Structures are given as C-alpha cells and as structure tokens.
Amino acid sequence: MAQSIKNSINGQVFEPFYTTKCNGTGLGLAVVKSVAQSHQGQAKVSNLESGGACFTICLPILDTNLSKHTQATASIANSSTSFTADILRS
C-alpha cells in the first residue's frame, strides 16, 4: 500500500533539502513548489482516505474566450499500482 504523508512533516515536504530518503536531496518537491509559485500558483499535499498522498498543483491560466484568468488544477494521487492525473477548470 502507498504511504501517506505523516501529519508531523506535512508542512516540511516542500522545504528545500528536506528528505526522508537515505539518498534523497530534498530538492524535488521544493522545485515543484518554486515553479508553481513562479507562475503565481501553489503546490499542496493531502492524504487519501484509501492510503497514499495526493499532490495538487494549481496554476492560473488565461481564458482566451473570456479574456480573464481562471484556474487549472492538476492532482496526482499515488496508489500502490498507479498514478492518476485530473485536470479541473474552475
């Protein structure tokens, strides 16, 4: 079964150089957060009831039909066998 993110480290997983892996650099999720923020977006993590974690990236997009900004959200949830991605427009 996929592992959830412990509540005690939930706020740290996006910090540079934070890792729970023996050979990890702690830069992967920090880079994800940095790229999202550089595009006026955000990165989030939450735990799934079925186990595992869901990483969500929210980015503003320009709706060319309405000439205004809307938001697109991509969520990637891990399970023991697959990764899924959903793109939502709000």
Residue frames as a rotation matrix with the C-alpha (Angstrom) as fourth column:
MET 1
0.577 0.817 0.000 0.00
0.817 -0.577 0.000 0.00
0.000 0.000 -1.000 0.00
ALA 2
-0.006 -0.538 0.843 1.20
0.446 -0.756 -0.480 3.51
0.895 0.373 0.245 -0.75
GLN 3
-0.405 -0.244 -0.881 2.36
0.914 -0.139 -0.382 5.60
-0.030 -0.960 0.279 2.19
SER 4
0.740 0.619 0.263 0.60
0.577 -0.785 0.223 8.71
0.344 -0.013 -0.939 3.42
ILE 5
-0.237 -0.755 0.611 2.47
0.121 -0.647 -0.753 11.85
0.964 -0.105 0.245 4.46
LYS 6
-0.243 0.108 -0.964 2.79
0.952 0.217 -0.215 11.99
0.186 -0.970 -0.155 8.24
ASN 7
0.744 0.622 0.244 0.96
0.548 -0.777 0.310 14.99
0.383 -0.096 -0.919 9.72
SER 8
0.638 -0.542 -0.547 4.11
0.392 -0.383 0.837 15.93
-0.663 -0.748 -0.032 11.65
ILE 9
-0.480 -0.877 -0.005 6.05
0.408 -0.228 0.884 16.53
-0.777 0.422 0.467 8.38
ASN 10
0.297 0.720 0.627 3.18
0.906 -0.005 -0.424 17.70
-0.302 0.694 -0.654 6.15
GLY 11
0.946 0.103 -0.307 4.38
0.058 -0.987 -0.152 21.32
-0.319 0.126 -0.939 6.25
GLN 12
0.204 -0.971 -0.123 8.00
-0.388 -0.196 0.900 20.37
-0.899 -0.136 -0.417 5.59
VAL 13
0.254 -0.145 0.956 7.76
0.574 0.819 -0.028 18.25
-0.779 0.556 0.291 2.43
PHE 14
0.795 0.072 0.602 8.09
0.570 -0.425 -0.703 21.28
0.205 0.902 -0.379 0.12
GLU 15
0.828 -0.540 -0.150 11.05
-0.359 -0.716 0.598 22.79
-0.431 -0.442 -0.787 2.01
PRO 16
0.542 -0.701 -0.463 14.44
-0.546 0.125 -0.828 22.67
0.638 0.702 -0.315 0.25
PHE 17
-0.445 -0.881 -0.163 16.73
-0.572 0.419 -0.705 19.87
0.689 -0.220 -0.690 1.41
TYR 18
-0.157 0.445 0.882 14.04
-0.867 0.366 -0.339 18.13
-0.473 -0.817 0.328 3.47
THR 19
-0.120 0.099 -0.988 14.03
-0.689 0.708 0.154 14.41
0.715 0.699 -0.017 2.74
THR 20
0.487 0.272 0.830 13.01
-0.782 0.558 0.276 11.16
-0.389 -0.784 0.485 4.36
LYS 21
0.975 -0.153 -0.159 15.13
0.027 0.797 -0.603 9.09
0.219 0.584 0.781 1.94
CYS 22
0.559 -0.826 -0.067 18.66
0.506 0.276 0.817 7.85
-0.657 -0.491 0.573 2.67
ASN 23
-0.473 -0.790 0.389 19.99
0.765 -0.149 0.626 9.13
-0.437 0.594 0.676 -0.66
GLY 24
0.454 0.748 0.484 17.49
0.883 -0.450 -0.132 11.91
0.119 0.487 -0.865 -1.28
THR 25
-0.652 -0.672 0.351 18.46
0.641 -0.736 -0.219 15.52
0.405 0.082 0.911 -1.90
GLY 26
-0.191 0.670 -0.717 15.18
0.775 -0.346 -0.529 17.06
-0.602 -0.657 -0.453 -0.77
LEU 27
-0.792 -0.192 -0.580 15.00
-0.119 -0.883 0.455 19.20
-0.599 0.429 0.676 -3.89
GLY 28
-0.831 0.435 0.346 12.24
0.529 0.425 0.735 17.54
0.173 0.794 -0.583 -5.95
LEU 29
0.162 0.977 -0.142 9.15
0.977 -0.138 0.165 18.92
0.141 -0.165 -0.976 -4.21
ALA 30
-0.001 -0.250 -0.968 10.95
0.437 -0.871 0.225 22.19
-0.900 -0.422 0.110 -3.43
VAL 31
-0.939 -0.338 -0.066 11.44
0.065 -0.362 0.930 22.68
-0.338 0.869 0.362 -7.18
VAL 32
-0.447 0.858 0.251 7.78
0.806 0.266 0.528 21.81
0.387 0.439 -0.811 -7.84
LYS 33
0.339 0.576 -0.743 6.67
0.855 -0.519 -0.013 24.44
-0.393 -0.631 -0.669 -5.30
SER 34
-0.354 -0.586 -0.729 9.10
0.206 -0.809 0.550 27.03
-0.912 0.044 0.408 -6.69
VAL 35
-0.958 0.029 0.287 7.93
0.286 -0.045 0.957 26.53
0.041 0.999 0.034 -10.28
ALA 36
-0.070 0.998 -0.009 4.26
0.952 0.069 0.298 26.71
0.298 0.012 -0.955 -9.24
GLN 37
0.326 0.174 -0.929 4.88
0.663 -0.743 0.094 29.92
-0.674 -0.647 -0.357 -7.27
SER 38
-0.690 -0.641 -0.335 6.85
0.190 -0.607 0.771 31.47
-0.698 0.469 0.541 -10.14
HIS 39
-0.824 0.500 0.268 3.67
0.287 -0.040 0.957 31.12
0.489 0.865 -0.110 -12.20
GLN 40
-0.625 0.544 0.560 1.51
-0.735 -0.652 -0.187 32.64
0.263 -0.529 0.807 -9.42
GLY 41
0.288 0.694 -0.660 0.31
-0.342 0.719 0.606 29.17
0.894 0.052 0.444 -8.43
GLN 42
0.028 -0.258 0.966 0.66
-0.996 0.080 0.050 26.85
-0.090 -0.963 -0.255 -5.50
ALA 43
-0.321 -0.155 -0.934 1.51
-0.274 0.959 -0.064 23.25
0.906 0.236 -0.351 -4.65
LYS 44
0.076 0.442 0.894 -0.33
-0.996 -0.016 0.093 21.28
0.055 -0.897 0.439 -1.95
VAL 45
-0.733 -0.226 -0.641 -0.30
-0.209 0.972 -0.103 17.80
0.647 0.058 -0.760 -0.45
SER 46
0.034 0.738 0.674 -3.10
-0.999 0.034 0.013 15.87
-0.013 -0.674 0.738 1.25
ASN 47
-0.878 -0.305 0.369 -3.57
-0.350 0.935 -0.058 12.30
-0.328 -0.180 -0.927 2.36
LEU 48
-0.362 0.744 -0.562 -6.05
-0.624 0.255 0.739 9.96
0.693 0.618 0.372 0.73
GLU 49
0.271 0.559 0.783 -8.52
-0.948 0.296 0.116 8.00
-0.167 -0.774 0.611 2.84
SER 50
0.975 0.140 -0.173 -7.55
-0.188 0.936 -0.297 4.84
0.120 0.322 0.939 0.97
GLY 51
0.471 -0.882 0.018 -3.85
0.489 0.278 0.827 5.41
-0.734 -0.380 0.562 1.74
GLY 52
-0.155 -0.625 0.765 -1.17
0.983 -0.171 0.060 7.32
0.093 0.761 0.641 -0.09
ALA 53
-0.289 -0.049 -0.956 -0.91
0.359 -0.931 -0.061 11.00
-0.887 -0.361 0.287 -0.80
CYS 54
0.486 0.457 0.745 -2.33
0.873 -0.223 -0.433 13.43
-0.032 0.861 -0.507 -3.34
PHE 55
-0.509 -0.668 -0.542 -0.10
0.521 -0.741 0.424 16.24
-0.685 -0.066 0.725 -4.65
THR 56
0.515 0.773 0.371 -2.01
0.823 -0.323 -0.468 19.13
-0.241 0.546 -0.802 -6.24
ILE 57
-0.728 -0.670 -0.147 -0.62
0.562 -0.706 0.431 21.94
-0.393 0.231 0.890 -8.38
CYS 58
0.486 0.873 -0.037 -2.86
0.741 -0.433 -0.513 24.97
-0.464 0.222 -0.858 -9.01
LEU 59
-0.707 -0.707 0.009 -1.88
0.570 -0.562 0.599 27.40
-0.419 0.429 0.801 -11.77
PRO 60
0.143 0.742 -0.655 -3.71
-0.085 -0.650 -0.755 30.43
-0.986 0.163 -0.030 -13.12
ILE 61
-0.539 -0.259 0.802 -4.45
0.753 0.279 0.596 30.31
-0.378 0.925 0.044 -16.84
LEU 62
-0.690 0.311 -0.653 -5.68
-0.429 -0.903 0.024 32.92
-0.582 0.297 0.757 -19.28
ASP 63
-0.099 0.754 0.649 -9.06
0.620 0.557 -0.552 32.06
-0.778 0.348 -0.523 -20.72
THR 64
-0.926 -0.378 0.006 -8.78
0.233 -0.557 0.797 33.46
-0.298 0.740 0.603 -24.25
ASN 65
-0.387 0.858 0.338 -12.55
0.732 0.064 0.678 33.29
0.560 0.510 -0.653 -24.78
LEU 66
0.640 0.685 -0.348 -13.32
0.740 -0.428 0.519 35.43
0.207 -0.589 -0.781 -21.75
SER 67
0.112 -0.734 0.670 -10.05
0.181 -0.648 -0.740 37.40
0.977 0.204 0.061 -21.63
LYS 68
0.442 -0.039 0.896 -9.73
-0.833 -0.388 0.394 36.79
0.332 -0.921 -0.204 -17.92
HIS 69
-0.641 -0.760 -0.109 -7.79
-0.626 0.600 -0.499 34.48
0.444 -0.252 -0.860 -15.66
THR 70
0.721 0.693 0.011 -9.25
-0.572 0.586 0.574 31.21
0.391 -0.420 0.819 -14.46
GLN 71
-0.074 -0.763 0.642 -7.52
-0.949 0.251 0.189 28.45
-0.306 -0.595 -0.743 -12.56
ALA 72
0.452 0.105 -0.886 -6.45
-0.472 0.871 -0.138 24.99
0.757 0.480 0.443 -13.64
THR 73
0.213 -0.338 0.917 -5.72
-0.919 0.249 0.305 22.34
-0.332 -0.908 -0.257 -11.06
ALA 74
0.196 -0.216 -0.956 -3.81
-0.473 0.834 -0.285 19.12
0.859 0.508 0.061 -11.63
SER 75
0.382 -0.050 0.923 -3.89
-0.882 0.280 0.380 16.48
-0.277 -0.959 0.063 -8.94
ILE 76
-0.037 -0.439 -0.898 -1.67
-0.505 0.783 -0.362 13.45
0.862 0.440 -0.251 -8.95
ALA 77
0.476 0.273 0.836 -2.65
-0.867 0.303 0.395 10.80
-0.146 -0.913 0.381 -6.47
ASN 78
-0.473 -0.694 -0.543 -0.44
-0.733 0.652 -0.194 7.80
0.489 0.306 -0.817 -5.87
SER 79
0.726 0.551 0.411 -1.65
-0.680 0.667 0.306 4.35
-0.106 -0.501 0.859 -5.06
SER 80
0.180 -0.717 0.674 0.31
-0.299 0.613 0.732 1.15
-0.937 -0.333 -0.104 -4.83
THR 81
-0.011 -0.142 0.990 -0.16
0.687 0.719 0.110 0.44
-0.727 0.681 0.090 -8.53
SER 82
0.055 0.122 0.991 -0.75
0.954 -0.299 -0.016 3.64
0.294 0.946 -0.133 -10.47
PHE 83
-0.748 -0.159 -0.644 -0.59
0.323 -0.935 -0.144 7.38
-0.580 -0.316 0.751 -10.80
THR 84
0.077 0.803 0.591 -3.59
0.997 -0.076 -0.027 9.36
0.023 0.591 -0.806 -11.98
ALA 85
-0.883 -0.308 -0.353 -3.88
0.313 -0.949 0.043 12.96
-0.348 -0.072 0.935 -13.07
ASP 86
0.156 0.956 0.248 -7.05
0.980 -0.119 -0.159 15.00
-0.122 0.268 -0.956 -13.37
ILE 87
-0.919 -0.351 0.179 -7.19
0.378 -0.914 0.149 18.48
0.112 0.204 0.972 -14.87
LEU 88
0.046 0.951 -0.306 -10.00
0.979 -0.105 -0.177 20.63
-0.200 -0.291 -0.935 -13.49
ARG 89
-0.705 -0.168 0.689 -11.06
0.369 -0.916 0.155 24.10
0.606 0.364 0.708 -14.57
SER 90
-0.161 0.676 -0.719 -12.81
0.940 -0.116 -0.320 26.40
-0.300 -0.728 -0.617 -12.16
